[in-house]
Structures are given as C-alpha cells and as structure tokens.
Amino acid sequence: MKTRLLSLDVFRGATVAAMILVNNPGSWGHIYPPLEHASWNGCTPTDMIFPFFIFIVGVSIVFSLQNKKPETNQHKKLLLKILKRAIILFLLGLLLALFPAFEFSTVRIPGVLQRISIAFLITSIIFLKTNFRAQFWIFCSLLVLYWLAMTFIPVPGIGFANLQPETNLGAWLDRKIITEAHLWKSTKTWDPEGILSTMPAVSSCLAGTLTAQWLQRKGTTIEKNLLGIISAGVISSIIALIWDSVFPINKSLWTSSYVLYTGGLAAIFFGILYWIIDVQGRKNWTLPFVAFGLNAITVFFLSGIIAKSMNNIKVIKGSEEVSLKTFLYESYFSPYFSELNASLAWAICFVSIWFLILWMMYKRNIIIKV
C-alpha cells in the first residue's frame, strides 16, 4: 500500500505553480530579477524550481516503490511499468515541443519533461536494485565524474576543457549527437537539458530518494530523522558554495555544485514542510498547493499548450493583427500597471485561472495520472 505525504503534495504543488508563474510573464522584456534565470553562473529563485521538482520525483519514487522493492520476482513487471511511464513523459515533452507547428525536422528533442522522464527511469532502477549506501555512492560518483569530465577532458575542435556556453564538452556532445537542428531554439548550439548534464540531474533525483529513505529510518525518532535531513541540506549547500569557486553553480550546465546547492535547499524545505504539515498537523493553508500537486504534470503540460495557443491565435486589434495574448495583455494589463507589474500581474492571473480549474478537479477527485 502506498504511503502518501501531504507535505510532498504541497511541495510539488508549490513547485509546479512557481514553474507556471515564471514560464508565463506578460512580457519577456519586463521581468523582476528573482523571476528570471541567472544569465550563466549563479542561482536565482527561478533556477531552484526545476531541480526542486526532480528532487520531489526522487522522494515520490521511494513512497511509490518501497513496498514492492522486496518482491524481487515482481521487479521485471515493475520495471516495465516504470519504462512505460518514462516513455509517456518523454513523448509528452516532445508533443509540447512540436505543438503547434509539428515541424519534426527541427523539433527540440531535449526538454523539461524529457529530463524528468530520464531521471525518473534511471533513479527508479537504481532504487530498486541497490541499497541506501550504494545509492549514496552513486550520487557522489556521478557528481565527481561530471566535474572531472567537464573540467579536464579536452573539447574536440576547441582543445581545452572549459565551461563556456558554446564550447564546453556538453555543448559539443549535444551538437554531435542531437545535432543543432534539434537543440534549444534560443541558441541552436547547446541545450540546458542536454545529454551530458543529465548525469548530474540523476543525482538531483537521487537526492530525493536518499532524503525519503532517511526520513523513514527505523530505531530513531522522527525529530532526529528530520534534524538529520535539515543538517544534511545545510552541509550540502555549504559544500556547494565552496565547490562553486572551481565548478560554478550553474543551472544551464547543471553543475555538481548546483546539484548540491539546490538539493540541499530542497531537503531543508521538505523537512520544514514535513514538520509543519505531517508532524504538527497544520494543514488548513495547504489546499491550494495540494490542488496543483495532485495534477502537477497535467497542469504543466496543458498550461504550456494553452500559452502556445494564445500566442498563435490571431485577432484584430485596431488596424493590425495580433496574437490573442497580446490583445488581452495590452487591453487589460499594460494600461493599468507599470511594465514590470503588468507582466507579473499577467503571470499571477494565468496561475490563478489554473488554480480554479485544478480546484474544481480536486473537489471532484479528478486526478490524471501519467
């Protein structure tokens, strides 16, 4: 029987709501700095959202599979289900990239859902087939191996290891295997969800599985377990800040220091939420986040489809043809706020509309599982 944590649903819901907020400003030219990604090195609050979600996937893996793990004779069947789910997530990511033009010759192959699917698949297998100690060493090994690869292996055609956007080893590998036609449209020369950086992204997911297993340690109190989780989160963040001096915290490269920094903060936040919600029982404020959390992948996917549709539906405004989004934004938001606040108001309104939809789904117990 699956154990469900309300704090995990809240954490997931808050994270996906934040994802939708930062992905849908009224104007990409007018965004408050905390709601933007760091230009390269560094970490803004926005840069924490994606690794938080992958951390949550790792926690969820434990609560989904822990009771089935001892039944080794059922692993083959279980692995097929895991593979099926990973494929569905990957295909949803491709569909989101294809919509609405469906240009297969230039579709971006990497992406958010694609990275989640791969991290979920690999981490699930590791969790099923290894113990806590082995998972910890795999977590560490992936981070060290990625650091060594990115900082010591010469880049073909460049001649030296480096961490610049277009000339690092990961960017070279993406162009070599995926080809420029299928990379991030903003650059076409590298991808923030590329092949090599998926290695440390698996460690982000493993951080969640390690946290969930530590939370359930037997022979000790929940207070000691939570203290251990929060302490580990603090130590991880400190190590990351030290490592940052030689391997900078960087979301686009998903550096090892970035994994430790965001994973440490995720562990701290999860520990605090667990204490407040599941231990202290303070749940009255959680329902809006639970509504998002129960249908997280669904709302992420559909919000992306709707946002793209609004940019592609054309309407007449005065004597010119504009997108539906432009029409609504310029008619009901930009005239009444400053440029930054109008852009933020649009994003908040977008999230609020989705909350109303998800609230109705919650009330009717509609959960779309992927």
Short mmCIF file of the C-alpha atoms (twelve columns), coordinates in Angstrom:
data_MODEL
# 
_entry.id   MODEL 
# 
loop_
_atom_site.group_PDB 
_atom_site.id 
_atom_site.type_symbol 
_atom_site.label_atom_id 
_atom_site.label_alt_id 
_atom_site.label_comp_id 
_atom_site.label_asym_id 
_atom_site.label_seq_id 
_atom_site.Cartn_x 
_atom_site.Cartn_y 
_atom_site.Cartn_z 
_atom_site.pdbx_PDB_model_num 
ATOM 1   C CA . MET A 1   0.000   0.000   0.000   1 
ATOM 2   C CA . LYS A 2   1.360   3.445   -0.967  1 
ATOM 3   C CA . THR A 3   2.084   5.975   1.724   1 
ATOM 4   C CA . ARG A 4   1.074   9.487   0.708   1 
ATOM 5   C CA . LEU A 5   2.583   12.564  2.301   1 
ATOM 6   C CA . LEU A 6   0.554   15.755  2.341   1 
ATOM 7   C CA . SER A 7   3.764   17.765  2.690   1 
ATOM 8   C CA . LEU A 8   5.090   16.202  -0.513  1 
ATOM 9   C CA . ASP A 9   1.907   17.130  -2.404  1 
ATOM 10  C CA . VAL A 10  2.228   20.686  -1.078  1 
ATOM 11  C CA . PHE A 11  5.903   20.886  -2.070  1 
ATOM 12  C CA . ARG A 12  5.106   19.519  -5.538  1 
ATOM 13  C CA . GLY A 13  2.147   21.861  -5.947  1 
ATOM 14  C CA . ALA A 14  4.078   24.953  -4.883  1 
ATOM 15  C CA . THR A 15  6.908   23.995  -7.238  1 
ATOM 16  C CA . VAL A 16  4.730   23.458  -10.309 1 
ATOM 17  C CA . ALA A 17  2.752   26.648  -9.586  1 
ATOM 18  C CA . ALA A 18  6.081   28.504  -9.466  1 
ATOM 19  C CA . MET A 19  7.077   26.836  -12.750 1 
ATOM 20  C CA . ILE A 20  3.941   28.137  -14.447 1 
ATOM 21  C CA . LEU A 21  4.416   31.597  -12.943 1 
ATOM 22  C CA . VAL A 22  7.975   32.078  -14.227 1 
ATOM 23  C CA . ASN A 23  7.208   30.482  -17.617 1 
ATOM 24  C CA . ASN A 24  4.339   32.849  -18.381 1 
ATOM 25  C CA . PRO A 25  5.208   36.528  -17.859 1 
ATOM 26  C CA . GLY A 26  3.124   39.094  -19.676 1 
ATOM 27  C CA . SER A 27  6.270   40.375  -21.373 1 
ATOM 28  C CA . TRP A 28  9.615   38.591  -21.550 1 
ATOM 29  C CA . GLY A 29  11.252  42.006  -21.683 1 
ATOM 30  C CA . HIS A 30  9.873   43.051  -18.302 1 
ATOM 31  C CA . ILE A 31  10.509  40.545  -15.516 1 
ATOM 32  C CA . TYR A 32  11.534  41.068  -11.896 1 
ATOM 33  C CA . PRO A 33  15.095  39.690  -11.443 1 
ATOM 34  C CA . PRO A 34  14.148  36.891  -8.980  1 
ATOM 35  C CA . LEU A 35  11.726  35.551  -11.621 1 
ATOM 36  C CA . GLU A 36  14.459  35.255  -14.244 1 
ATOM 37  C CA . HIS A 37  17.149  32.624  -14.669 1 
ATOM 38  C CA . ALA A 38  20.739  33.610  -13.962 1 
ATOM 39  C CA . SER A 39  22.376  34.711  -17.209 1 
ATOM 40  C CA . TRP A 40  25.039  31.983  -16.736 1 
ATOM 41  C CA . ASN A 41  26.751  31.297  -13.400 1 
ATOM 42  C CA . GLY A 42  24.774  31.873  -10.218 1 
ATOM 43  C CA . CYS A 43  21.371  30.831  -8.943  1 
ATOM 44  C CA . THR A 44  18.163  32.843  -8.698  1 
ATOM 45  C CA . PRO A 45  14.967  31.580  -7.019  1 
ATOM 46  C CA . THR A 46  13.754  30.650  -10.521 1 
ATOM 47  C CA . ASP A 47  16.797  28.422  -11.006 1 
ATOM 48  C CA . MET A 48  15.742  26.358  -7.987  1 
ATOM 49  C CA . ILE A 49  12.355  25.334  -9.368  1 
ATOM 50  C CA . PHE A 50  13.337  22.606  -11.833 1 
ATOM 51  C CA . PRO A 51  15.815  20.781  -9.542  1 
ATOM 52  C CA . PHE A 52  13.263  21.003  -6.729  1 
ATOM 53  C CA . PHE A 53  10.779  19.181  -8.944  1 
ATOM 54  C CA . ILE A 54  13.318  16.484  -9.829  1 
ATOM 55  C CA . PHE A 55  14.141  16.129  -6.113  1 
ATOM 56  C CA . ILE A 56  10.409  15.638  -5.467  1 
ATOM 57  C CA . VAL A 57  10.321  12.936  -8.169  1 
ATOM 58  C CA . GLY A 58  13.069  11.147  -6.221  1 
ATOM 59  C CA . VAL A 59  11.096  11.336  -2.974  1 
ATOM 60  C CA . SER A 60  7.989   10.061  -4.772  1 
ATOM 61  C CA . ILE A 61  9.893   7.080   -6.170  1 
ATOM 62  C CA . VAL A 62  10.576  5.812   -2.650  1 
ATOM 63  C CA . PHE A 63  6.986   6.138   -1.456  1 
ATOM 64  C CA . SER A 64  5.729   4.527   -4.655  1 
ATOM 65  C CA . LEU A 65  8.142   1.593   -4.838  1 
ATOM 66  C CA . GLN A 66  9.367   0.885   -1.304  1 
ATOM 67  C CA . ASN A 67  6.741   -1.760  -0.505  1 
ATOM 68  C CA . LYS A 68  7.356   -3.510  -3.836  1 
ATOM 69  C CA . LYS A 69  11.154  -3.462  -3.643  1 
ATOM 70  C CA . PRO A 70  11.466  -6.661  -1.523  1 
ATOM 71  C CA . GLU A 71  9.361   -8.612  -4.068  1 
ATOM 72  C CA . THR A 72  12.267  -9.251  -6.452  1 
ATOM 73  C CA . ASN A 73  10.253  -11.721 -8.510  1 
ATOM 74  C CA . GLN A 74  7.960   -8.825  -9.463  1 
ATOM 75  C CA . HIS A 75  10.755  -6.439  -10.469 1 
ATOM 76  C CA . LYS A 76  10.565  -7.253  -14.182 1 
ATOM 77  C CA . LYS A 77  6.879   -6.370  -14.307 1 
ATOM 78  C CA . LEU A 78  7.502   -3.272  -12.210 1 
ATOM 79  C CA . LEU A 79  10.362  -2.126  -14.427 1 
ATOM 80  C CA . LEU A 80  8.135   -2.403  -17.485 1 
ATOM 81  C CA . LYS A 81  5.610   -0.087  -15.808 1 
ATOM 82  C CA . ILE A 82  8.398   2.341   -14.924 1 
ATOM 83  C CA . LEU A 83  9.677   2.267   -18.510 1 
ATOM 84  C CA . LYS A 84  6.159   2.859   -19.847 1 
ATOM 85  C CA . ARG A 85  5.695   5.892   -17.619 1 
ATOM 86  C CA . ALA A 86  9.106   7.278   -18.605 1 
ATOM 87  C CA . ILE A 87  8.263   6.892   -22.293 1 
ATOM 88  C CA . ILE A 88  4.912   8.656   -21.831 1 
ATOM 89  C CA . LEU A 89  6.612   11.576  -20.042 1 
ATOM 90  C CA . PHE A 90  9.246   11.816  -22.786 1 
ATOM 91  C CA . LEU A 91  6.613   11.760  -25.543 1 
ATOM 92  C CA . LEU A 92  4.556   14.429  -23.754 1 
ATOM 93  C CA . GLY A 93  7.678   16.594  -23.727 1 
ATOM 94  C CA . LEU A 94  8.160   16.045  -27.449 1 
ATOM 95  C CA . LEU A 95  4.494   16.807  -28.112 1 
ATOM 96  C CA . LEU A 96  4.823   20.065  -26.179 1 
ATOM 97  C CA . ALA A 97  7.874   20.955  -28.284 1 
ATOM 98  C CA . LEU A 98  6.106   20.046  -31.530 1 
ATOM 99  C CA . PHE A 99  2.912   21.968  -30.821 1 
ATOM 100 C CA . PRO A 100 1.504   23.757  -32.796 1 
ATOM 101 C CA . ALA A 101 3.686   23.619  -35.937 1 
ATOM 102 C CA . PHE A 102 4.670   19.919  -35.738 1 
ATOM 103 C CA . GLU A 103 7.944   20.546  -37.553 1 
ATOM 104 C CA . PHE A 104 9.641   17.206  -36.987 1 
ATOM 105 C CA . SER A 105 12.791  18.267  -38.839 1 
ATOM 106 C CA . THR A 106 13.551  20.997  -36.283 1 
ATOM 107 C CA . VAL A 107 11.760  19.865  -33.127 1 
ATOM 108 C CA . ARG A 108 13.756  20.313  -29.922 1 
ATOM 109 C CA . ILE A 109 14.441  16.825  -28.565 1 
ATOM 110 C CA . PRO A 110 15.695  17.668  -25.039 1 
ATOM 111 C CA . GLY A 111 13.343  19.413  -22.651 1 
ATOM 112 C CA . VAL A 112 11.930  19.619  -19.130 1 
ATOM 113 C CA . LEU A 113 9.616   16.598  -19.291 1 
ATOM 114 C CA . GLN A 114 12.231  14.651  -21.218 1 
ATOM 115 C CA . ARG A 115 14.795  15.240  -18.475 1 
ATOM 116 C CA . ILE A 116 12.263  14.316  -15.791 1 
ATOM 117 C CA . SER A 117 11.465  11.071  -17.639 1 
ATOM 118 C CA . ILE A 118 15.117  10.015  -17.913 1 
ATOM 119 C CA . ALA A 119 15.931  10.955  -14.318 1 
ATOM 120 C CA . PHE A 120 12.817  9.086   -13.143 1 
ATOM 121 C CA . LEU A 121 13.714  5.953   -15.148 1 
ATOM 122 C CA . ILE A 122 17.362  5.737   -14.071 1 
ATOM 123 C CA . THR A 123 16.697  6.635   -10.433 1 
ATOM 124 C CA . SER A 124 13.845  4.113   -10.172 1 
ATOM 125 C CA . ILE A 125 16.127  1.338   -11.406 1 
ATOM 126 C CA . ILE A 126 18.902  2.374   -9.016  1 
ATOM 127 C CA . PHE A 127 16.460  2.478   -6.090  1 
ATOM 128 C CA . LEU A 128 15.017  -0.952  -6.861  1 
ATOM 129 C CA . LYS A 129 18.347  -2.664  -7.369  1 
ATOM 130 C CA . THR A 130 20.573  -1.071  -4.710  1 
ATOM 131 C CA . ASN A 131 20.573  -0.181  -1.041  1 
ATOM 132 C CA . PHE A 132 20.907  3.218   0.619   1 
ATOM 133 C CA . ARG A 133 24.692  3.078   0.880   1 
ATOM 134 C CA . ALA A 134 25.136  2.170   -2.794  1 
ATOM 135 C CA . GLN A 135 22.731  4.934   -3.821  1 
ATOM 136 C CA . PHE A 136 24.743  7.475   -1.818  1 
ATOM 137 C CA . TRP A 137 27.968  6.458   -3.536  1 
ATOM 138 C CA . ILE A 138 26.320  6.521   -6.964  1 
ATOM 139 C CA . PHE A 139 25.042  10.016  -6.119  1 
ATOM 140 C CA . CYS A 140 28.551  11.183  -5.217  1 
ATOM 141 C CA . SER A 141 30.239  9.365   -8.111  1 
ATOM 142 C CA . LEU A 142 28.007  10.961  -10.731 1 
ATOM 143 C CA . LEU A 143 28.819  14.422  -9.374  1 
ATOM 144 C CA . VAL A 144 32.581  13.791  -9.268  1 
ATOM 145 C CA . LEU A 145 32.680  12.133  -12.704 1 
ATOM 146 C CA . TYR A 146 30.723  15.014  -14.242 1 
ATOM 147 C CA . TRP A 147 33.065  17.550  -12.649 1 
ATOM 148 C CA . LEU A 148 36.125  15.674  -13.970 1 
ATOM 149 C CA . ALA A 149 34.619  15.348  -17.448 1 
ATOM 150 C CA . MET A 150 33.657  18.996  -17.732 1 
ATOM 151 C CA . THR A 151 36.877  20.438  -16.322 1 
ATOM 152 C CA . PHE A 152 39.590  18.040  -17.504 1 
ATOM 153 C CA . ILE A 153 38.568  16.408  -20.803 1 
ATOM 154 C CA . PRO A 154 39.685  18.475  -23.822 1 
ATOM 155 C CA . VAL A 155 36.836  19.517  -26.116 1 
ATOM 156 C CA . PRO A 156 37.259  18.288  -29.709 1 
ATOM 157 C CA . GLY A 157 37.782  21.224  -32.040 1 
ATOM 158 C CA . ILE A 158 38.451  23.557  -29.106 1 
ATOM 159 C CA . GLY A 159 41.422  21.920  -27.476 1 
ATOM 160 C CA . PHE A 160 40.855  22.677  -23.822 1 
ATOM 161 C CA . ALA A 161 38.238  21.958  -21.176 1 
ATOM 162 C CA . ASN A 162 36.042  24.961  -20.415 1 
ATOM 163 C CA . LEU A 163 32.656  25.957  -19.010 1 
ATOM 164 C CA . GLN A 164 31.554  28.473  -21.641 1 
ATOM 165 C CA . PRO A 165 28.096  28.169  -23.258 1 
ATOM 166 C CA . GLU A 166 29.047  27.001  -26.756 1 
ATOM 167 C CA . THR A 167 32.476  25.464  -26.261 1 
ATOM 168 C CA . ASN A 168 32.096  23.166  -23.241 1 
ATOM 169 C CA . LEU A 169 32.136  19.379  -23.566 1 
ATOM 170 C CA . GLY A 170 28.361  19.045  -23.056 1 
ATOM 171 C CA . ALA A 171 27.586  21.523  -25.838 1 
ATOM 172 C CA . TRP A 172 29.943  19.683  -28.194 1 
ATOM 173 C CA . LEU A 173 28.301  16.353  -27.391 1 
ATOM 174 C CA . ASP A 174 24.801  17.789  -27.938 1 
ATOM 175 C CA . ARG A 175 25.760  19.124  -31.386 1 
ATOM 176 C CA . LYS A 176 27.447  15.838  -32.248 1 
ATOM 177 C CA . ILE A 177 24.587  13.506  -31.263 1 
ATOM 178 C CA . ILE A 178 21.373  15.542  -31.260 1 
ATOM 179 C CA . THR A 179 22.546  17.968  -33.999 1 
ATOM 180 C CA . GLU A 180 21.958  21.707  -33.997 1 
ATOM 181 C CA . ALA A 181 18.535  21.394  -35.691 1 
ATOM 182 C CA . HIS A 182 17.081  19.698  -32.612 1 
ATOM 183 C CA . LEU A 183 18.603  21.831  -29.853 1 
ATOM 184 C CA . TRP A 184 17.198  24.751  -27.849 1 
ATOM 185 C CA . LYS A 185 15.865  27.297  -30.349 1 
ATOM 186 C CA . SER A 186 17.376  30.231  -28.441 1 
ATOM 187 C CA . THR A 187 20.894  29.073  -29.301 1 
ATOM 188 C CA . LYS A 188 20.876  26.007  -31.562 1 
ATOM 189 C CA . THR A 189 24.446  25.405  -30.357 1 
ATOM 190 C CA . TRP A 190 23.832  23.994  -26.856 1 
ATOM 191 C CA . ASP A 191 20.906  22.882  -24.723 1 
ATOM 192 C CA . PRO A 192 20.237  23.404  -20.997 1 
ATOM 193 C CA . GLU A 193 18.683  19.925  -20.858 1 
ATOM 194 C CA . GLY A 194 21.381  18.279  -22.931 1 
ATOM 195 C CA . ILE A 195 22.843  14.773  -22.830 1 
ATOM 196 C CA . LEU A 196 25.873  15.067  -20.545 1 
ATOM 197 C CA . SER A 197 24.174  17.282  -17.949 1 
ATOM 198 C CA . THR A 198 21.525  14.612  -17.485 1 
ATOM 199 C CA . MET A 199 24.154  12.731  -15.455 1 
ATOM 200 C CA . PRO A 200 24.106  15.191  -12.529 1 
ATOM 201 C CA . ALA A 201 20.331  15.607  -12.959 1 
ATOM 202 C CA . VAL A 202 20.050  11.952  -11.957 1 
ATOM 203 C CA . SER A 203 21.936  12.897  -8.789  1 
ATOM 204 C CA . SER A 204 19.305  15.585  -8.136  1 
ATOM 205 C CA . CYS A 205 16.696  12.826  -8.274  1 
ATOM 206 C CA . LEU A 206 18.790  10.508  -6.102  1 
ATOM 207 C CA . ALA A 207 18.996  13.294  -3.507  1 
ATOM 208 C CA . GLY A 208 15.231  12.930  -3.168  1 
ATOM 209 C CA . THR A 209 15.359  9.139   -2.777  1 
ATOM 210 C CA . LEU A 210 18.086  9.404   -0.146  1 
ATOM 211 C CA . THR A 211 16.089  12.034  1.749   1 
ATOM 212 C CA . ALA A 212 12.896  9.949   1.701   1 
ATOM 213 C CA . GLN A 213 14.702  6.855   2.966   1 
ATOM 214 C CA . TRP A 214 16.425  8.799   5.744   1 
ATOM 215 C CA . LEU A 215 13.050  10.185  6.783   1 
ATOM 216 C CA . GLN A 216 11.807  6.620   7.360   1 
ATOM 217 C CA . ARG A 217 14.802  5.343   9.303   1 
ATOM 218 C CA . LYS A 218 13.753  2.906   11.989  1 
ATOM 219 C CA . GLY A 219 15.026  2.817   15.561  1 
ATOM 220 C CA . THR A 220 15.026  6.578   15.962  1 
ATOM 221 C CA . THR A 221 12.563  9.426   16.355  1 
ATOM 222 C CA . ILE A 222 11.051  11.469  13.542  1 
ATOM 223 C CA . GLU A 223 12.601  14.568  15.129  1 
ATOM 224 C CA . LYS A 224 16.103  13.067  14.817  1 
ATOM 225 C CA . ASN A 225 15.421  11.999  11.242  1 
ATOM 226 C CA . LEU A 226 14.250  15.490  10.306  1 
ATOM 227 C CA . LEU A 227 17.224  17.048  12.071  1 
ATOM 228 C CA . GLY A 228 19.471  14.771  10.013  1 
ATOM 229 C CA . ILE A 229 17.764  15.794  6.772   1 
ATOM 230 C CA . ILE A 230 17.947  19.512  7.504   1 
ATOM 231 C CA . SER A 231 21.551  19.226  8.698   1 
ATOM 232 C CA . ALA A 232 22.486  17.331  5.534   1 
ATOM 233 C CA . GLY A 233 20.783  20.055  3.499   1 
ATOM 234 C CA . VAL A 234 22.808  22.766  5.236   1 
ATOM 235 C CA . ILE A 235 26.078  20.847  4.816   1 
ATOM 236 C CA . SER A 236 25.292  20.142  1.152   1 
ATOM 237 C CA . SER A 237 24.650  23.825  0.486   1 
ATOM 238 C CA . ILE A 238 27.898  24.839  2.219   1 
ATOM 239 C CA . ILE A 239 29.909  22.295  0.207   1 
ATOM 240 C CA . ALA A 240 28.257  23.654  -2.943  1 
ATOM 241 C CA . LEU A 241 29.272  27.220  -2.125  1 
ATOM 242 C CA . ILE A 242 32.859  26.064  -1.573  1 
ATOM 243 C CA . TRP A 243 32.870  23.988  -4.788  1 
ATOM 244 C CA . ASP A 244 31.417  26.999  -6.609  1 
ATOM 245 C CA . SER A 245 34.878  28.580  -6.628  1 
ATOM 246 C CA . VAL A 246 36.196  25.922  -9.045  1 
ATOM 247 C CA . PHE A 247 32.988  24.464  -10.539 1 
ATOM 248 C CA . PRO A 248 30.454  27.326  -10.541 1 
ATOM 249 C CA . ILE A 249 26.817  26.887  -9.577  1 
ATOM 250 C CA . ASN A 250 25.173  26.902  -12.999 1 
ATOM 251 C CA . LYS A 251 21.712  25.672  -14.000 1 
ATOM 252 C CA . SER A 252 22.366  25.539  -17.743 1 
ATOM 253 C CA . LEU A 253 25.299  23.176  -17.167 1 
ATOM 254 C CA . TRP A 254 23.570  21.545  -14.163 1 
ATOM 255 C CA . THR A 255 26.937  21.563  -12.421 1 
ATOM 256 C CA . SER A 256 27.711  19.351  -9.449  1 
ATOM 257 C CA . SER A 257 27.805  22.387  -7.160  1 
ATOM 258 C CA . TYR A 258 24.351  23.334  -8.479  1 
ATOM 259 C CA . VAL A 259 23.050  19.849  -7.597  1 
ATOM 260 C CA . LEU A 260 24.385  20.100  -4.046  1 
ATOM 261 C CA . TYR A 261 23.131  23.652  -3.581  1 
ATOM 262 C CA . THR A 262 19.587  23.139  -4.861  1 
ATOM 263 C CA . GLY A 263 19.367  19.613  -3.437  1 
ATOM 264 C CA . GLY A 264 20.423  20.898  -0.038  1 
ATOM 265 C CA . LEU A 265 17.824  23.652  -0.097  1 
ATOM 266 C CA . ALA A 266 15.157  21.201  -1.317  1 
ATOM 267 C CA . ALA A 267 15.938  18.884  1.614   1 
ATOM 268 C CA . ILE A 268 15.655  21.791  4.052   1 
ATOM 269 C CA . PHE A 269 12.323  22.965  2.616   1 
ATOM 270 C CA . PHE A 270 10.916  19.448  2.509   1 
ATOM 271 C CA . GLY A 271 11.990  18.795  6.095   1 
ATOM 272 C CA . ILE A 272 10.363  22.003  7.300   1 
ATOM 273 C CA . LEU A 273 7.140   21.284  5.382   1 
ATOM 274 C CA . TYR A 274 7.020   17.736  6.729   1 
ATOM 275 C CA . TRP A 275 7.403   19.011  10.295  1 
ATOM 276 C CA . ILE A 276 4.727   21.689  9.921   1 
ATOM 277 C CA . ILE A 277 2.165   19.645  7.965   1 
ATOM 278 C CA . ASP A 278 2.617   15.951  8.734   1 
ATOM 279 C CA . VAL A 279 4.007   16.166  12.272  1 
ATOM 280 C CA . GLN A 280 2.370   19.300  13.688  1 
ATOM 281 C CA . GLY A 281 -0.815  18.825  11.654  1 
ATOM 282 C CA . ARG A 282 -1.090  22.430  10.453  1 
ATOM 283 C CA . LYS A 283 -2.940  21.741  7.218   1 
ATOM 284 C CA . ASN A 284 -5.567  24.465  6.803   1 
ATOM 285 C CA . TRP A 285 -3.435  26.520  4.414   1 
ATOM 286 C CA . THR A 286 -2.349  23.627  2.187   1 
ATOM 287 C CA . LEU A 287 -5.350  23.040  -0.084  1 
ATOM 288 C CA . PRO A 288 -4.389  25.430  -2.924  1 
ATOM 289 C CA . PHE A 289 -0.985  23.771  -3.222  1 
ATOM 290 C CA . VAL A 290 -2.435  20.267  -2.961  1 
ATOM 291 C CA . ALA A 291 -4.741  21.080  -5.882  1 
ATOM 292 C CA . PHE A 292 -1.679  21.838  -8.009  1 
ATOM 293 C CA . GLY A 293 0.335   18.957  -6.599  1 
ATOM 294 C CA . LEU A 294 -2.158  16.198  -7.371  1 
ATOM 295 C CA . ASN A 295 -2.182  17.058  -11.088 1 
ATOM 296 C CA . ALA A 296 1.299   18.547  -11.433 1 
ATOM 297 C CA . ILE A 297 2.369   17.027  -14.772 1 
ATOM 298 C CA . THR A 298 -1.085  17.597  -16.250 1 
ATOM 299 C CA . VAL A 299 -1.155  21.295  -15.411 1 
ATOM 300 C CA . PHE A 300 2.443   21.803  -16.548 1 
ATOM 301 C CA . PHE A 301 1.695   20.196  -19.918 1 
ATOM 302 C CA . LEU A 302 -1.690  21.838  -20.514 1 
ATOM 303 C CA . SER A 303 -0.517  25.272  -19.373 1 
ATOM 304 C CA . GLY A 304 2.233   25.044  -21.981 1 
ATOM 305 C CA . ILE A 305 -0.274  24.093  -24.677 1 
ATOM 306 C CA . ILE A 306 -2.627  26.945  -23.741 1 
ATOM 307 C CA . ALA A 307 0.200   29.502  -23.603 1 
ATOM 308 C CA . LYS A 308 1.395   28.485  -27.067 1 
ATOM 309 C CA . SER A 309 -2.160  28.544  -28.397 1 
ATOM 310 C CA . MET A 310 -2.708  32.081  -27.129 1 
ATOM 311 C CA . ASN A 311 0.419   33.172  -28.945 1 
ATOM 312 C CA . ASN A 312 -0.740  31.569  -32.199 1 
ATOM 313 C CA . ILE A 313 -4.421  32.565  -32.251 1 
ATOM 314 C CA . LYS A 314 -4.698  35.844  -34.162 1 
ATOM 315 C CA . VAL A 315 -7.252  38.585  -33.502 1 
ATOM 316 C CA . ILE A 316 -7.789  42.071  -34.900 1 
ATOM 317 C CA . LYS A 317 -6.810  44.986  -32.700 1 
ATOM 318 C CA . GLY A 318 -7.484  48.322  -34.366 1 
ATOM 319 C CA . SER A 319 -5.976  48.021  -37.817 1 
ATOM 320 C CA . GLU A 320 -3.481  45.253  -37.096 1 
ATOM 321 C CA . GLU A 321 -3.497  41.545  -36.453 1 
ATOM 322 C CA . VAL A 322 -2.020  40.479  -33.115 1 
ATOM 323 C CA . SER A 323 -1.905  37.338  -31.001 1 
ATOM 324 C CA . LEU A 324 -4.693  36.673  -28.526 1 
ATOM 325 C CA . LYS A 325 -2.183  37.042  -25.698 1 
ATOM 326 C CA . THR A 326 -1.010  40.417  -26.985 1 
ATOM 327 C CA . PHE A 327 -4.591  41.609  -27.349 1 
ATOM 328 C CA . LEU A 328 -5.539  40.609  -23.795 1 
ATOM 329 C CA . TYR A 329 -2.300  41.845  -22.271 1 
ATOM 330 C CA . GLU A 330 -2.356  45.236  -23.974 1 
ATOM 331 C CA . SER A 331 -6.077  45.699  -23.344 1 
ATOM 332 C CA . TYR A 332 -6.404  44.647  -19.690 1 
ATOM 333 C CA . PHE A 333 -2.957  44.680  -18.083 1 
ATOM 334 C CA . SER A 334 -0.369  47.062  -19.532 1 
ATOM 335 C CA . PRO A 335 -2.662  50.154  -19.410 1 
ATOM 336 C CA . TYR A 336 -3.222  49.774  -15.663 1 
ATOM 337 C CA . PHE A 337 0.196   48.818  -14.254 1 
ATOM 338 C CA . SER A 338 3.849   49.654  -14.646 1 
ATOM 339 C CA . GLU A 339 5.661   47.462  -17.196 1 
ATOM 340 C CA . LEU A 340 7.098   45.123  -14.565 1 
ATOM 341 C CA . ASN A 341 3.880   44.878  -12.574 1 
ATOM 342 C CA . ALA A 342 1.748   44.340  -15.672 1 
ATOM 343 C CA . SER A 343 3.964   41.433  -16.682 1 
ATOM 344 C CA . LEU A 344 3.773   39.963  -13.181 1 
ATOM 345 C CA . ALA A 345 0.002   40.536  -12.958 1 
ATOM 346 C CA . TRP A 346 -0.471  38.550  -16.176 1 
ATOM 347 C CA . ALA A 347 1.568   35.641  -14.777 1 
ATOM 348 C CA . ILE A 348 -0.361  35.682  -11.488 1 
ATOM 349 C CA . CYS A 349 -3.671  35.773  -13.355 1 
ATOM 350 C CA . PHE A 350 -2.581  32.840  -15.515 1 
ATOM 351 C CA . VAL A 351 -1.677  30.787  -12.432 1 
ATOM 352 C CA . SER A 352 -4.917  31.799  -10.696 1 
ATOM 353 C CA . ILE A 353 -7.072  30.614  -13.589 1 
ATOM 354 C CA . TRP A 354 -5.324  27.261  -13.498 1 
ATOM 355 C CA . PHE A 355 -5.867  27.114  -9.753  1 
ATOM 356 C CA . LEU A 356 -9.625  27.482  -10.282 1 
ATOM 357 C CA . ILE A 357 -9.582  24.645  -12.806 1 
ATOM 358 C CA . LEU A 358 -7.485  22.427  -10.542 1 
ATOM 359 C CA . TRP A 359 -9.627  23.291  -7.531  1 
ATOM 360 C CA . MET A 360 -12.707 22.020  -9.358  1 
ATOM 361 C CA . MET A 361 -10.819 18.868  -10.311 1 
ATOM 362 C CA . TYR A 362 -9.750  18.420  -6.705  1 
ATOM 363 C CA . LYS A 363 -13.318 18.806  -5.446  1 
ATOM 364 C CA . ARG A 364 -14.438 16.112  -7.888  1 
ATOM 365 C CA . ASN A 365 -11.446 13.886  -7.030  1 
ATOM 366 C CA . ILE A 366 -10.195 14.013  -10.624 1 
ATOM 367 C CA . ILE A 367 -6.507  13.026  -10.731 1 
ATOM 368 C CA . ILE A 368 -4.942  12.453  -14.128 1 
ATOM 369 C CA . LYS A 369 -2.038  10.073  -13.653 1 
ATOM 370 C CA . VAL A 370 0.813   9.927   -16.123 1 
# 
